[in-house]
Amino acid sequence: MAKRRVKVCPALHGRMRMIEPLRLEGRETVREMVDQVFAASGFNGRRLAEACHLYSRMLRENVTVALTLAGAMTPIGMSGPIISLIENGFVDFIISTGANIYHDLHRPFGFPVFQGEFFVDDNELHAQDIVRVYDTFIAGKDTLIATDRVIREAIEAMDRSEPISTAELHRVIGLDVAQKAPHPERSFLVAAVRYDVPVYCSAPGDSSIGMNLTIPHLLGKPIQIDPVRDVIETTAIVWASEKNGAIEIGGGHAKNFYMQTQPTLSQILGDTSKKGHDYFIQLTTDAPHWGGLSGATPQEAHSWGKVRDAKRNNVVVYSCASITFPLICQYVLTTNKPRKPRRLFRRIPDFVAGLTARVRKDKTLRRTNE
């Protein structure tokens, strides 16, 4: 009986690669695991390799790189990889949940954060003044209350005459921590201050940082956070950049806040020159069919004008970021030369001025707002 030949679409044949048994010698580096194992495999191992390779391409192609940060990443020590990315010029600005910024502030002061257990009596933990983030234990008085004090002392002497962006607020806190903390090198917020990496929080009231701002507000000395300034500044950064891309850890408001910069330009301001973000990497455990994958897939995001192409230069790795993020960081750190820091914080006024001038020249926008 004659063997049947498998027909392959001619358009795909040149791109197809045989999958062979994966060889492990027992001494592979992360780079070798990515290039020789994950990239030669399938499922999310292959997606992880694609994310590593795409991030490397972003770094070579003059892309302004945003890191969006959701989930409980800093409580489990992920400030460290972020610091390395900042120091090597691999992250240009950050949009984070307030919680990740808040928990980043424990380590520079040595406030207790321990590995614990996830199968535990939470009534007993509460009685011992311990809060739990899955399998991570954080002291109440010695860590949370102590960190609250750090924040309030940092903002005590702030100029309150005009509204500020969250990037300005976080810079004030980061500068104070850099001066007072025994171990400032343990904070990504301090690293961001030193390298002029703006750090935004798209929901500043949704964390202990926002909670601590209630005291000066109730005492008649409010710090005026203007969320629209964050919208304008992040949009101006994207508008002024040659190419744009993001590493999205999780989803939530941090992810969508970055993604919405493109519709802000095209839908609101009538500037269609960007046509969406050029690169997109997301690390998530969610699935789009539940409706909770904040901003959804890059394919769906393309329909909104948030991503330039529905098929090219975007990768979603469906796996826990506690695994994938350090691997991606290690890969790009060992395969790419450090980039010169863009120091965007210093340049934001110029970016905003440029975007403002563009809007003021638009007669249609002026007519609808006069």
Phi, psi and omega in degrees: 000129183290143178285141177276133179270135179280124180272134180241137177304125182304325181294334182266338190303320183291341182259357185276146183229133178294139174264117181250165173304131184282125183267129176237125180267343179098002180226025183290142172278171176301318179299317179292322178298318180293309188284325188255341182247295183299315182293338181264007186250221181207187180055219186279345170298316178292322177297323178298316178297319179298321178295318178300314182291323180291319177299317178300320179294323176302319182290333180274343189249031173056043180268134170282116189258124173257144171246121174253139194229112175232175183076174182271075185269313181291330176301331181261016171097009184284000171301326183301304177301324179295319177301316179298319178296317179297313183296333180265004179075022185266353175228130185256329170205161188231139169237119189228156165294152178296328181298318180294326176290316180300311182289340173296336185278353179290312191294322180298339178258359180072023178289141191295125169222120188238155164289131179235222179224151176268339178258090191210161178274107182287337172297319179292319178300314181300320179295333179265011178062046178235131174257155187236134168242091186056260181250022179243131181254135179233130181291144179285285183296314187285342181239300184293309181296321179295321179290324175303319180295320177302314182295314183294324176291325181294323184267359188302318185262015182294147171288123185247016186285334182225156176297150180230164174275166176292333177297322178291319177300313183291331177293319177300314180296315181298320178296319180293317178296320179301327182275328190256333188285142176295331183227067182297338181292352180269001185247128176289333178294321176294317177300320179297320178297316183293331181252014178054042175267112180296138178239113181255155170230116186284349176225073188297338179279351187263051178190174179292338176294311177297324179297322180289339178286349179294329184295304178298330179295313181290337179270009175084013178233060187292145168267119188270104177270123181253103182295335178292328175299322176298317179300313182294315185293316180293323176295320180295323177298313180297316181299322184276352185269147178295311176222154183227144177201164184218149165256112186255111176266112186073203182229244176068192184293333180297316179296308185294329180299320176291314184297329184285351178300326181290310174297332175300318179290308188280312186280319185267314186262356175071020178256106183260016185290332185280320177063028177102163179293144185281328184223149184208124173230128176232137175249114187211157172249001181277172179228143188293334186285352175271350179082007183249013183273052181358107182083352175061197183285162176298331178296314177294323179298330178298325180296337178268356184080015181276331181236137187296317184227138183284343187241331187257148172060032171217142182219135170243123178257112182272084181197168182290128182294340176295339176264309190284323184296311178299324179294316178296317178300312181299321180297309184290329179291330182265352183242358183227143176285149177303145176260153174294128181301137179281337179049059186293330183303319180293333188264353183303315179304321179292319179298315181295320178298319178296316179294321179298316179299321180295318180294319182292337177280344182278109184295326180296314179295322180293321182296319184284349182242012178259000000 
